[in-house]
């Protein structure tokens, strides 16, 4: 039952989030954040909407280890809502995650002007969407 819920939620997220589907066939719709972290078996990438309607971040942890304070670079400040966490309880997971989302800090990383510090559950895929652009907008 959990896998059916996960696939359904993933499909709904893909359809409703322009950053995940608008740039499928254009060069600027995808960028690696970090594809070289073989020591921790984590990959991260960015999806962007060519129309400027959104930024989505995807992070995958391919190990049985929870990674706390895992930092990745992001292109802009603001709040990144955790839209999907494959370790959520409704999918049969442990519900380890980021308490709904994370604020970016002005610490450059991976060639980007800001970064976020994440909790990566074991064997997980996480999708974040940039929503609020600053604390003043919250």
N, C-alpha and C positions, 0 to 999 in steps of 0.2 A: 504493500500500500504506500509506503514512504517514497519509493522510487517513482510511482505514478504521480504523487503530489509534487515531487521535485521537478519532474519533466513538465508538468502542467504549469507550475509557477515560472519555470525558466522560459517556456514558450510565451506566456503572458508578458513577462518582463521584456523579452526580445521585441514583441510587437508594440508595446507601449512606450519604450524608451528609444527615441530617435538616434541616440548615440550608438546603440547596439546594431541598428539595421540600416540607417541611411547611408553609411559609408562602406557598405559591404563591397562595392565594386569600384571604389575610387582609392587612389593612392594615399590620400591624407586621412582616411578613415581608421587606420590602424597604426600604432606605434608601439614598439617594445619599450617598456620601462626598464626591465632587467631580465634578460634571457640567459644570463651567465652565472647565476648563483647555484652552481652544481654542488657546492659544499653543503648547502642546506636544502637542496632539491626544491627550490621555489622559483616560479616564473611569475612575471607580472607584465601586463600590457594595458595600453590605453586605447579606448574606442572614442572617436569624435564624430559628431554630427557635422557634415559639411555645411548645413544651414545654420550652424552655430547654436543649435537648440540643446546641446548637452555634451557632457563628458562622463564617460563611464570607465571605471578602473576594474580590471579583473586580476585576481591574485590566486594562484594555485599552490598548495603545499602538498607535495607528493611523499611525505614521510609520516610515520606514526607519532611524531613528536609535535606537541603544541609549541608554536613559536610566539613568544611574547616580546613586545617592543620591536617588532620587525618593521624596519623603516624602508619606505619607498619614496621616490621623488614624484611629485605631481605638478601639473602645469600651472595651477592657480590656487590662491587661497580659498577659504570657505569651508563649508561643512560637507563631508562626504557620507551620505546615508548608506548604510549597509542594506542593499535591496535584496540580496540573496546570499544565504550562507548554507552550503550543503550539509553542514553539521547541526542544523537546527533540529530540535526535538521532533517536529512533525515529519521529518524525513528519516527518523530513527537515530539521529545523532545525539551528542552530549550537550548541545546548546552552548558550546563555547563560542565566544565571538566578541563583538565590539560594542555591545550595549546600544545598538541602533545606529552607530556611526562615529566618525572622528572628525576633529577640526584639524585643518592643515596648519603647519607652523612655517614661519619664514626661514627655514633652514634648507638651503639648496642641497639637492642630492640627485644622482643619476642625470646630471645635466639639466635639471629643472629647478625653478626658483623656490619651490616649497616642498615640504615632505609631510607624510603622515606616519604615525606609529601605530601598528596594527597588532592584533592578536590573531594568529593563524591557527585554527584547529587542525588536528591531524587529518591527513588524507582529505583535504577540503578544497573547495572552490568558493571564492567570495566575489561578489560583484557590488561595487560602490557607485553611487551617482552623486555628482556634485550638485548641491541644491542651493544653499544659502551662500552668498558670496562674501559676507563678512559678519562679524559679531553684531555690527550695527543693524544688519538686516534681519537678525534672528528674532 
